[in-house]
Amino acid sequence: MGVLKKRWPGLASLPQLELCAGPTRVERLDTVSFDTGAELWAKRDDESATLYGGNKVRKLEWILAQAKARGCRTLVTAGALGSHHVLATATWGREHGMQTRAILVPQPWTPHVEQNLRALLATGAIVTPIKNLGFLPAAMAREVVLRRLKGDRPQRIELGGSCPTGALGYVEAGLEIAEQVDHGECPEPEFIYVALGTGGTAAGLAIGLAAAGFTTRVVGVRVTESKVINTLTLRMLVRGTARRLRALDPSFPAVAKAAFELIQIDNRYFGDGYGTPHAGAAAAMEAAARDGIRLDQTYTGRAFAAMLADGHEGGGRRLFIVTLSGADLGPRIENAPEVPAWARAMGEL
Ligand SMILES: Cc1ncc(COP(=O)(O)O)c(C=O)c1O
C-alpha cells in the first residue's frame, strides 16, 4: 500500500493499481555537485517500473485503476508523436486488457521520437494524426463518441495524464520525498526541479510536500506552450486535486493555496518551442550522463539545465526528479511496424 492510503485511510476506497516498484531511490550527484558547488540530488523515478517507468506510471496507477473499475476496454488519449504519456498509457493499458486509441500532434522528428512511436505501434495502439493542438478537443470527443456507439465504455485520459486523478501519483511522490528526508536518506531540498509539460507532476508534488509540512519550492521548467500550461491551468489542477483528496478524506489537510504558492514556473528553457533542439539541454544531458543519468532533450534535459544554472548561481540543496523512463525499448521495437510515412512528414512540419 502506498504512503497516501496509509496516512489517510479514507482514500482506501479509491482504486489504485500497483504498477510502481516502491519508493524510488534518492542519490547525490557527485560530479555535478562538485562542478556547480551546490548540493545536487536526484530522485530516480526513471526506475519507477521495469516495463515502462518515469513519471507517467505514477499517474497511471490511479487513472487505469479507475478505468478498470468502470469496466473500460478502450483508453482514448492524446500527445505529440513521441509522447511518453501515450506510450506509457498504451504499454500499461495493454497489460491490463485495455486498448489505446491515441490522437497524435506534430513534433520535431528525432531518433528518440521515432523510437517512442515505434514502441507505441508495437503495443497495438491505434493512432490518428491531426495537424495541430487546436483540433484536439474535437478529435478526442469524436473518438469517445464513436467508441460509445460501438457499445464500448471508453476512458478519456487528458493530455499527459494531468487530471486530479493522475496527479495523485505525484502527491504520493511528494510524501515519499518527505519520508526519505525524515529517514535521513537525503537532505531536505530547498528546491525540486521537474519539467513542466501538462502540470500534473508539479501540482501533485507540491500538494504532497505541503501536506507533509515542507516548504520546498517546486520549480516547474516549462517545456510546452503557455496555452497548454500556465498559472491558471496549474492553479485549477492543484485545486481540483486537493479538493478530490479532501472530499474522500476530510482529514487530508487543506493545502491547495500553500501548495500552489510552492510552485515557480520557470520559462527560461522553452527555447524555440516544444521538442526543438536546445543547446542548454544538450549540455545538461552530457553533464547528467557523467553522474549516470540518461535524459531527453524535450523534457528532462531542459529541467536539468535549469537546476545546473541555479546551482551555479545560488548553491543550495536541490533535487531533480528523473521523470524519463529508464526502460530499454530496444527489444520491443525490433519487430515493431514501420513508422507510417505521414508520421515522418508530420515531424518535419
Ligand atoms: C519525461 C517527462 N518528464 C516530464 C514530463 C512533464 O510532466 P507533466 O506533464 O506532468 O508536467 C513529461 C510529460 O510528458 C515527460 O514525458
The ligand as a MOL file (V3000), in Angstrom:
LIG
                    3D

  0  0  0     0  0            999 V3000
M  V30 BEGIN CTAB
M  V30 COUNTS 16 16 0 0 0
M  V30 BEGIN ATOM
M  V30 1 C 9.8760 12.6220 -19.4700 0
M  V30 2 C 8.8600 13.6090 -18.9870 0
M  V30 3 N 9.1570 14.4240 -17.9660 0
M  V30 4 C 8.2850 15.3490 -17.5200 0
M  V30 5 C 7.0450 15.4870 -18.1090 0
M  V30 6 C 6.1300 16.5620 -17.5980 0
M  V30 7 O 5.1420 16.0610 -16.7680 0
M  V30 8 P 3.7530 16.8110 -16.6410 0
M  V30 9 O 3.0500 16.6300 -17.9480 0
M  V30 10 O 3.0870 16.1430 -15.5260 0
M  V30 11 O 4.0320 18.2550 -16.3880 0
M  V30 12 C 6.6840 14.6550 -19.1570 0
M  V30 13 C 5.3570 14.7910 -19.8020 0
M  V30 14 O 5.0420 14.2300 -20.8020 0
M  V30 15 C 7.6120 13.6880 -19.6150 0
M  V30 16 O 7.3170 12.8830 -20.6430 0
M  V30 END ATOM
M  V30 BEGIN BOND
M  V30 1 1 1 2
M  V30 2 1 2 3
M  V30 3 2 2 15
M  V30 4 2 3 4
M  V30 5 1 4 5
M  V30 6 1 5 6
M  V30 7 2 5 12
M  V30 8 1 6 7
M  V30 9 1 7 8
M  V30 10 2 8 9
M  V30 11 1 8 10
M  V30 12 1 8 11
M  V30 13 1 12 13
M  V30 14 1 12 15
M  V30 15 2 13 14
M  V30 16 1 15 16
M  V30 END BOND
M  V30 END CTAB
M  END
